């Protein structure tokens, strides 16, 4: 969905997306994830509506290094 509004000749656009499939094209087993981008005060506002699975926290690791198995954590 795309909505636009012109204020002072600056185009302000709202963009909404949904994720309905996993990385390997399988359908999700929960409601789609909704992501919305819109103008915010002095920047971009990003809103995410998604389930919380309460996965365990990721173990500590050095910044900037590869993190194997990152997909196992939220």
GIBEL-V226887 format. One line per field, one symbol per residue. ss: DSSP state (@ for helix, = for strand, . for the rest). psi: psi as a letter, one per 20 degrees, with the letter a starting at -180 (. if undefined). Layout:
ss = ???
psi = ???
This chain:
ss = .======..==========.=.....=.....========..=======....................@@@..
psi = popqppokjpppqpppqpoiqrhkjqqqkrqqppppprprojbpppppoqqpilqqqqqqrpqiqqnpjhiiq.
